Amino acid sequence: MDRLLCCTAVMAHENKHEEDFRQVVWGGEPFDPNKDQDRNYLKDSWELENLDTAMCPNAESRYKICYLEWAEKRAIEVEENYPDNSSTNDWSSPGSNFK
């Protein structure tokens, strides 16, 4: 049963990434390269409002550092709500997917 709960939590974690990317970052719109001038897969208007450009000054760092950290924190919150405490029983890196 523990494996089933852990698997379910991991699926919820990954689904949260997909949901956030489509609904939060793109507002439910399909990817549009005209709205992503720096070609990092993040909608330009969302980047300006949500990512610290001082910490992540270029497109690569905004995606690989700021966005991925933001996305992992949101998805870990989903895992932590499962009864088996999947964030501490993680398939990828014990303790957190982000470490």
N, C-alpha and C positions, 0 to 999 in steps of 0.2 A: 504494500500500500504506500509506503514511503516513497518508492520510486515513481509511482503514479502521480502522487502529489507534487514531487519535485519536477517531473516532466511537465505537468500542467502549469506549474509556476513559471518554468522556463519558457513555455509557449506563450504565456501571458506577457512575460517580459519582452519577448521578441515582437509580439503583436503590438505592444505599446510603442515600440520603435516605429513600426510601419504606420500606425495610427497617427502618431505625432508628426511624422514626416509628411503624410498626406493632408491631415486636417489642420495641424497647428502651423507648420512651416509653409505649406502651400494653400491653406484655406480651402481644402477640398478640390482645388483646381488640378488638372494634370500638369506635369512638368512642362514649363515653357522656357526655352532657351533665351527668349527675348526679355524675360523677367529675371534672368540670372546672368548678368553681364560678365561676372568674373568666373563663370563656368565651374562653380564648386557645388552645384546641385541645391543650393539654398536660395530661396526667393530673396531678391535684393531688398525689398521692403521689410521682410522679416529680419534679415541680418542687421539692418540699420537700427531696428527697434530693440533687438534682443541680444546681440553679441557685443561684448566690450571690444571695440576696435583698437583701443590702446594696448590691450593685452594680446590681441590677435589681429595684427595690422594688415595681413595679406590673406588672399583667398584660401591658400593651402592651410594656414594656421587656423583660420576661422572655421574650416570644416574639421580638420584633424584634431584640433585641440578644443576650441570653445564649443562647437556643436556636439562633438562626440561626448564630451564631459556632461553637457546639459542633457543630452539624450539618455546617457547611462543613468544619471541620477533619477530621472523621471521613471525609467523602466525598473530600476531597483526598488523604488517605492511600491510598484505593483507586486513584485516578488515578495516583499516583506509582509504583505497582507495575507499570504497563504499560511495555512496552519502548520506546515512543516518547517517554517522559517527558512525558506529556500535560499535566501540571501546568504545564509551561513552554511548551507548544504549545497553549494553551487557546483554545477558540472564543469565550469570553465576555470574558475580560480576561487578556491575556498574563501568565503567571506564576501566576495563581491565580483560581479562581472567587470567592474571598472578597474580593479587592481591589476 
